[in-house]
């Protein structure tokens, strides 16, 4: 249960940070969590492609933020079409 809450918290912070980086604002708690969790998967996938493996909460947050920024960037490209 604690791990689940930790993932939600990391997802919320990562989604909020990605929103700040990409468009200057967050998306609300639920969307921040969703964006952050999906970003965690994307960031983890990207780090595995680059053969970068580290551990720790801060690293997990950084990876989730990177993935969330990539997600928001791709969504913005799709919306422009």
Buried (B, 14 or more C-beta within 10 A) or exposed (E): EEEEEEBBBBBBBBBBBBBEBBEEEBBEEEBBBBBBBBBBEBBBEBBEEEEEEEEEEEEBBBBBBBBBBBBBEEEEEEEEE
